[in-house]
Structures are given as C-alpha cells and as structure tokens.
Amino acid sequence: MKLYYSPGACSLADHIALEWTGQPYEAVAASREVRKSPEFLALNPAGAVPVLEQDGWVLTQNTAILNYIAATSPEAGLAGDGTLRSRAEVDRWLAFVNSDMHPAFKPLFGTTAYLGDAAMIEKTKDAARTQLRTLFERVDAQLGKHDWIAGSTRSIADPYLYVVTRWARAQGIDLAGLGNLERHFRQMEADPGVQAALKQEGLA
Ligand SMILES: N[C@@H](CCC(=O)N[C@@H](CS)C(=O)NCC(=O)O)C(=O)O
C-alpha cells in the first residue's frame, strides 16, 4: 500500500493506523505543489490527502481508507472487538471526528478568507473556537468512561482524534480542564506507532 500524506494533516491518522497494523507500506509526502499537479489530481480530483494506492487501485476519503486499513489487518483489532455494537461504536466516533470535528476547523484554516473583511473573518474563527470547545467537551466526557474513544480497545478512530487534538493545540483552542482528552493525547504520544509516523512526517 502507498499512502500519500501531508505532514500533520488528517492523513496522519491513516499513517498511524498503518503503523498499528504492522503491514508493510510506503508513505509519500504530497506537498501543496504536488497536490495541485495533474498526476496527483488524476488520483484525487479534490487535490487532497489522504490517498491510498494499492496495485493501481486508488482509494480516497479518510474514513474509507481507515476502514480499509483496519479490514486488511483484522488481527490488529482496529475496528472493534468483533461484536456489531463495538463496530458501530467505532463508526460512531469515526463519523464524529470526520464529519463534526474536522470540518469545524475550516474557518481556522482560512476557508472564510473570501469574506474579505478582517472583523467578519475573526468572527467566524471565534465561532469555530467555541464550537470546537463544545465538541472536545463531548469527547472528554466519552474518554472519562473509556480508555479509548470508541471503548476499551484502541481503534481507527483514535489516531483521527489525536490528529484533531494536535490541530486544536496548535490553534490555541481552549482545552482547559479536559483531563481525559489530555490523557488520551499523552497515551497516543507515548505509542511507538504514533512516534514512528510522526518521525516519518518530520514532526517528531
Ligand atoms: N473529505 C476528505 C477531506 C480531506 C481533507 O480535508 N484533506 C486536507 C488535509 S486534512 C487536504 O488535503 N487539504 C488540501 C486541499 O484541500 O487543498 C476526507 O475525509 O478525506
């Protein structure tokens, strides 16, 4: 498998998941310039990472890629404990991070620059910070009940949560008092697979 990534982007979740499966893979950095190239756009017309390539077959969309990685290494147990409910919990939290948390960062990453009004743009950023605080409080409550975001064992949802927590810390989102989230972050940072992926992405 070949994973196209950008350092610290949401593709870091797939990178960590690949490390956790222990299967051989190749990680290819895709800079902004590369993502706009005709060769890359042929792989993903959105010009975005992650992109997974295997034997000429190309897969895009983070949740699809994470699920595929988990399915190719069932022994790693990254998609639940084998019960339907555990699988559903992984899907629930993967969806929460991918559909609710990840898009909430967009104004902070410049998507409202088109407004052309500094005060208005700042307002959208403030609203994003407030929304993200609420979402991280929900995560913190869940992590108060379980060691990992989807339950008692780690899953493909944990690396994705780790990625958005990194973003939140870098963006100065107020995470004060969210001790369970802090514990999850430290747990991830201490993990050899996480450290290996960070090192490969030049982030260690
Ligand atoms: N819906 C896509 C979103 C992917 C996405 O937003 N990727 C970002 C990095 S986190 C990206 O490559 N952005 C660069 C761009 O869109 O130009 C997915 O879930 O895979």
The ligand as a MOL file (V3000), in Angstrom:
LIG
                    3D

  0  0  0     0  0            999 V3000
M  V30 BEGIN CTAB
M  V30 COUNTS 20 19 0 0 0
M  V30 BEGIN ATOM
M  V30 1 N -13.3550 14.6230 2.8630 0
M  V30 2 C -11.9360 14.4250 2.7390 0
M  V30 3 C -11.2460 15.6600 3.2680 0
M  V30 4 C -9.7260 15.5480 3.1560 0
M  V30 5 C -9.0550 16.8430 3.5550 0
M  V30 6 O -9.6960 17.8070 4.0110 0
M  V30 7 N -7.7300 16.8460 3.3910 0
M  V30 8 C -6.9500 18.0180 3.6820 0
M  V30 9 C -5.8610 17.7310 4.6960 0
M  V30 10 S -6.5180 17.4190 6.3030 0
M  V30 11 C -6.2500 18.4650 2.4190 0
M  V30 12 O -5.5760 17.6970 1.7610 0
M  V30 13 N -6.4050 19.7420 2.0780 0
M  V30 14 C -5.7080 20.3240 0.9750 0
M  V30 15 C -6.6090 20.8830 -0.0320 0
M  V30 16 O -7.8310 20.5920 0.0400 0
M  V30 17 O -6.1080 21.5980 -0.8780 0
M  V30 18 C -11.5350 13.1810 3.5270 0
M  V30 19 O -12.1890 12.8560 4.5350 0
M  V30 20 O -10.5700 12.5120 3.1150 0
M  V30 END ATOM
M  V30 BEGIN BOND
M  V30 1 1 1 2
M  V30 2 1 2 3
M  V30 3 1 2 18
M  V30 4 1 3 4
M  V30 5 1 4 5
M  V30 6 2 5 6
M  V30 7 1 5 7
M  V30 8 1 7 8
M  V30 9 1 8 9
M  V30 10 1 8 11
M  V30 11 1 9 10
M  V30 12 2 11 12
M  V30 13 1 11 13
M  V30 14 1 13 14
M  V30 15 1 14 15
M  V30 16 2 15 16
M  V30 17 1 15 17
M  V30 18 2 18 19
M  V30 19 1 18 20
M  V30 END BOND
M  V30 END CTAB
M  END
